[in-house]
Amino acid sequence: MSEPEDPGHAPCSGDASGDVANAKLDIKTVTVKNTARKLVVRVTFPGNPRVFDFPTGNVSVFIDTDATRKDAEYGHFMEFWSDYRFAKVATWREQPTAAWGHSPEGRCVADAGIVHDKGHHLRWFQYVVKKRAGCFEAGAVRIAVSTMNTGDLEPYVEYAKPYLDHLGKKHQWTDWIAQG
């Protein structure tokens, strides 16, 4: 991927559309906006024709801020349709800490949030992480995104084997996106 024309904002497409047998969580595009105040990662999907025809599973957004390390330092994890978390990461695994927390009491979890399409057709999710001392501060970042579809909500069914999708391939990073 070449240097983005707009520093701090980069389309990060690179995932083959239709590369997942069940397309509900097939990653179509990923865009990243990296400003001095926040990091915004938008993941788009094909969308569902029926309102609230949701899959079960999750989306994981991994954030790398240190070029000397192999894996991510941070991650934004969202379980459909219950919980989302922003946490430190080691060896591609969430490392929850009391200081960050999973509830409103955690001082850093309040810095992260999600926004989704109000039509409830699962067309996109946007992950927002505010930058502040003691939680998340980064200049340039690179992103890896994965989804796991474990079933369907209506009618409820749990798949014997989940459907996985990744932006590119598993643990593949985007190019570095400078803060703009």
Phi and psi in degrees as a GROMACS rama.xvg file:
@    title "Ramachandran Plot"
@    xaxis  label "Phi"
@    yaxis  label "Psi"
@TYPE xy
-85.5439  171.864  SER-2
-60.6469  130.036  GLU-3
-67.0804  147.419  PRO-4
-67.1902  -34.8334  GLU-5
-104.065  101.887  ASP-6
-55.2816  137.987  PRO-7
88.3308  -5.64164  GLY-8
-136.186  126.099  HIS-9
-146.125  129.979  ALA-10
-75.4233  135.199  PRO-11
-121.266  34.6005  CYS-12
-57.9365  160.155  SER-13
161.583  5.60668  GLY-14
-103.416  134.562  ASP-15
-71.0481  122.875  ALA-16
-68.1367  138.57  SER-17
78.9876  17.566  GLY-18
-88.3554  8.76848  ASP-19
-124.339  133.526  VAL-20
-59.6104  -38.047  ALA-21
-106.111  112.008  ASN-22
-80.6782  -2.29902  ALA-23
-57.4871  -37.1952  LYS-24
-114.957  30.0095  LEU-25
-73.2629  117.127  ASP-26
-68.1341  119.794  ILE-27
-89.2945  -55.3645  LYS-28
-143.387  158.062  THR-29
-134.78  131.357  VAL-30
-124.77  148.037  THR-31
-129.232  132.865  VAL-32
-120.871  118.722  LYS-33
-117.822  100.902  ASN-34
-111.416  176.873  THR-35
-66.844  -24.8209  ALA-36
-99.2246  -26.9087  ARG-37
-160.546  162.495  LYS-38
-115.743  127.428  LEU-39
-122.704  122.244  VAL-40
-119.403  119.093  VAL-41
-108.929  126.238  ARG-42
-113.627  127.374  VAL-43
-111.39  151.035  THR-44
-127.543  168.997  PHE-45
-62.0682  -26.8614  PRO-46
88.7734  157.504  GLY-47
-109.886  137.171  ASN-48
-66.3034  -32.588  PRO-49
-96.6138  137.178  ARG-50
-62.327  137.156  VAL-51
61.7185  21.8514  PHE-52
-85.9248  68.1984  ASP-53
-86.9358  147.482  PHE-54
-82.9889  163.54  PRO-55
-103.715  152.012  THR-56
141.798  -149.326  GLY-57
-157.48  165.27  ASN-58
-125.509  134.357  VAL-59
-122.141  128.198  SER-60
-114.157  115.748  VAL-61
-99.9278  139.411  PHE-62
-123.113  124.576  ILE-63
-108.115  129.363  ASP-64
-121.717  -4.26041  THR-65
-130.932  106.208  ASP-66
-64.3992  -15.9411  ALA-67
-83.5794  -10.8359  THR-68
-100.826  152.168  ARG-69
-78.0655  -35.6574  LYS-70
-115.136  -170.578  ASP-71
-75.6013  156.422  ALA-72
-99.3789  -28.9447  GLU-73
-135.805  160.057  TYR-74
-150.045  148.113  GLY-75
-116.397  117.671  HIS-76
-118.718  129.37  PHE-77
-129.582  122.836  MET-78
-90.6391  129.496  GLU-79
-74.4601  127.352  PHE-80
-121.392  56.464  TRP-81
-132.797  -65.253  SER-82
-125.398  146.835  ASP-83
-133.659  149.778  TYR-84
-141.426  148.061  ARG-85
-118.742  122.617  PHE-86
-146.979  162.13  ALA-87
-69.7716  154.24  LYS-88
-130.496  142.553  VAL-89
-138.781  133.926  ALA-90
46.7093  46.548  THR-91
63.6225  22.5315  TRP-92
-125.42  141.207  ARG-93
-62.7329  134.467  GLU-94
-121.303  80.1781  GLN-95
-64.8583  143.15  PRO-96
-132.031  155.277  THR-97
-61.6155  -36.6215  ALA-98
-64.8855  -33.9963  ALA-99
-87.7184  -46.3242  TRP-100
67.4589  167.201  GLY-101
-116.215  4.24916  HIS-102
-127.331  174.273  SER-103
-58.4026  -17.8457  PRO-104
-73.8873  -24.6674  GLU-105
-68.2166  131.207  GLY-106
-73.3836  -22.7957  ARG-107
-98.4373  -23.6595  CYS-108
-63.1584  -27.7317  VAL-109
-68.8406  -17.0899  ALA-110
-80.6095  -8.17208  ASP-111
-117.91  147.654  ALA-112
-161.076  174.496  GLY-113
-130.218  153.756  ILE-114
-133.773  143.295  VAL-115
-136.042  170.334  HIS-116
-63.1186  131.442  ASP-117
-73.747  -10.4569  LYS-118
-79.1772  -7.98197  GLY-119
56.4832  38.3174  HIS-120
-108.163  8.73273  HIS-121
53.5515  54.8527  LEU-122
-89.8232  -32.6395  ARG-123
-161.037  155.506  TRP-124
-131.037  142.795  PHE-125
-123.798  125.235  GLN-126
-103.122  127.926  TYR-127
-122.385  129.718  VAL-128
-126.302  117.347  VAL-129
-75.9264  143.124  LYS-130
-96.8905  127.418  LYS-131
-159.509  158.304  ARG-132
-57.9171  137.545  ALA-133
85.3591  -7.61998  GLY-134
-124.303  -82.6584  CYS-135
-134.652  116.624  PHE-136
-136.023  123.745  GLU-137
-155.9  145.466  ALA-138
-86.0838  -97.9352  GLY-139
-75.0529  145.175  ALA-140
-137.484  161.35  VAL-141
-134.329  155.699  ARG-142
-127.354  144.185  ILE-143
-128.475  139.023  ALA-144
-129.18  138.272  VAL-145
-137  149.706  SER-146
-127.787  152.369  THR-147
-137.379  116.71  MET-148
-99.4761  113.085  ASN-149
-101.96  -7.9933  THR-150
169.711  -164.55  GLY-151
-129.432  150.546  ASP-152
-86.8327  -39.1767  LEU-153
-136.187  108.071  GLU-154
-73.2865  150.249  PRO-155
-67.1004  128.313  TYR-156
-149.085  140.098  VAL-157
-109.838  124.54  GLU-158
-74.1759  144.508  TYR-159
-64.3912  -35.7779  ALA-160
-134.717  127.169  LYS-161
-68.4382  155.654  PRO-162
-95.1885  124.084  TYR-163
-109.256  145.376  LEU-164
-142.405  150.372  ASP-165
-137.533  150.644  HIS-166
-70.7585  104.54  LEU-167
82.1916  -107.788  GLY-168
-130.263  172.509  LYS-169
-54.0949  128.293  LYS-170
62.01  25.1999  HIS-171
-85.9604  130.497  GLN-172
-89.5243  152.412  TRP-173
-74.6856  175.027  THR-174
-68.9744  166.121  ASP-175
-65.9227  137.667  TRP-176
-116.561  110.83  ILE-177
-69.3149  152.826  ALA-178
-71.8826  132.674  GLN-179
